[in-house]
Amino acid sequence: MNYPEATAPIVSAPSVEKALTFALRLAHAEHALQTLTSGQVDAIVDPRGNTYLLRPAQERLRRNEARLQALFDSVPDVITVLNEAGEVRYQSPAVTRVLGYAVGTLYGRSVFEFVHPDDLPGFERAFSEAMQKVRPITTADFRHRARDGSWCPLEATLGSVPQSIEPAGVILTFRDTTHRRLVQEETARREAVAGQASLAKDRFLAMLSHELRTPLTPALLGVQTLEEDERFAEARPTLAMIHRNLELQSRLLGELLDFITVGQQKVRLQSGSIDAHEAVRFVLEICRSEIAAAQIEVLLDFRSAESLVRADPMRLQQVMWNLLKNAIKFSAPGSSISIATLDDPPGRLTIEFADHGVGIEPALLPLVFDSFQQGGLSGPQVNPGLGLGLFIARGLAEAQGGTLTALSEGRGKGSLFRLTLPKAPPGGAMSTEALPGPLPDRRLQILLVEDHAVTRIVHGRLLEQLGHEVSAAADLRGGLLLAEICRFDLVICDLILSDGTGHQLMEGLRRSHPALPGVALSAFGLPADLEESRAAGFSEHLVKPIAFESLQSAIHKLAAKERPAPGATT
């Protein structure tokens, strides 16, 4: 049996090309499908420009929108999008908490409808600046009407909407400031209450000082008189002890008043050009007996070529006195204290008080200038005192444009206090405020008005010993009566009288004798008290207990001026 010979099928060329094309398209289709399902393609754009987001991109977009919405919902501030006319296009959910409106309630409404009329001009100006992009962010405080009709105070920021996001408009972000305002009001109320309490405390201390100072004045003056009397020579050691203790009580009371004055930053100064070297020598002279009793050597090292400083003479001496007393207090017998001056930093004079005493622990250095502190020391090495000296000294130094600092390497290694003061211009006139005035060359007719009988008698006797003629009265009425029948060159008057005040007396006298000088005696020594005395016509205000040298100096100062016009005569 014969079979036909097998032969290969005959395929034309076009058919082969078509098969290859289909295979290639299939491969491209498979590749495209794999690419689309891989998550690497977010969208398809057809030849006409239509864009079709694929599911992965849609999911990411939804997640981003949800994340952004959650962020907006969590922001406590109200975020509002306004168009160029000020109409609300969007508001975050915080609007419900802040203003009470449901989300979407204000859409399409003009924000200007809800701004308080008094705040509208300022808000419109801020809106205009945001629209015109005057600055990146504009702020405004205004009141917005809440859903319940009340006015809610808001603090807002306004900025222009990026054009890539929205058409021209403003992003307004605001927060409720009611709580902050209430906190500020409560803080102000508490500060006012604290201020009143502090003022009451200060007035109490001043009143206490008055009650304690009044009996000290005649006692101190009386002891001074007895010490100078040769008949009591054998009792001088006892009198000296009484004198020291009375002066200690006087100093403690003075520290209380200075504490109030420095604490209130109401230090009254009469600055001038002062030679700091001479001021140091003057303070050393005052403390000479204490230095000798403590068996301490004082070494001076005046290296500064220009020693003139700008300061109040009495207050500068008070600072130096406190620093010297502090050095003496904490130094052992037989040791030394050095006082040096140097021109450092430029334009300022530095005065250093160094001792080799008990020193200060490093941890206690920050407390040295605190009130009612004594450097953390206790025991027998601490002298009687309130621990106010260094606090007052630093306050007085700073009030005069200076500084006061403390250094110590530790317990047993001594201390160094550095006082810096601004230098006075060279060639300036030197102040002589601290120096005693010239002795009067004439007998003064003095009207003394004092309701405390012992003080009146002691003052009268001492003034008469100086050669003056004294007429004394115990009250306001008596003082005015004496002034009607006698001519006086000077009035010395206590400010608290049984039937009025010294201010009333001086005001009454000055109406008929405009040039009559007066010296006020008072236990009140706050700045306001001094100003009140000056306003009433007093030329000097001395704080009790009054050292007779201070009263004598005030008399000399006033006597050196032009003699007042004569008044009524007998």
Secondary structure as UniProt FT lines:
FT   HELIX           13..37
FT   TURN            38..39
FT   STRAND          43..45
FT   TURN            47..48
FT   STRAND          51..53
FT   HELIX           55..74
FT   STRAND          78..83
FT   TURN            84..85
FT   STRAND          87..91
FT   HELIX           94..99
FT   TURN            103..108
FT   HELIX           111..114
FT   TURN            117..119
FT   HELIX           120..131
FT   TURN            132..133
FT   STRAND          138..145
FT   TURN            147..148
FT   STRAND          151..160
FT   TURN            163..165
FT   STRAND          169..176
FT   HELIX           178..228
FT   HELIX           230..235
FT   HELIX           236..263
FT   TURN            264..265
FT   STRAND          272..275
FT   HELIX           276..286
FT   HELIX           288..293
FT   TURN            294..295
FT   STRAND          297..302
FT   STRAND          308..311
FT   HELIX           313..329
FT   TURN            333..334
FT   STRAND          336..342
FT   TURN            346..347
FT   STRAND          348..355
FT   HELIX           362..367
FT   TURN            368..369
FT   TURN            371..372
FT   TURN            375..376
FT   TURN            380..381
FT   HELIX           389..399
FT   TURN            400..401
FT   STRAND          403..407
FT   TURN            411..412
FT   STRAND          415..423
FT   TURN            426..427
FT   TURN            433..434
FT   STRAND          445..449
FT   HELIX           453..465
FT   TURN            466..467
FT   STRAND          469..473
FT   HELIX           476..485
FT   STRAND          490..494
FT   STRAND          496..497
FT   TURN            498..499
FT   STRAND          500..501
FT   HELIX           502..512
FT   TURN            514..515
FT   STRAND          518..522
FT   HELIX           527..536
FT   STRAND          540..543
FT   HELIX           548..559
//
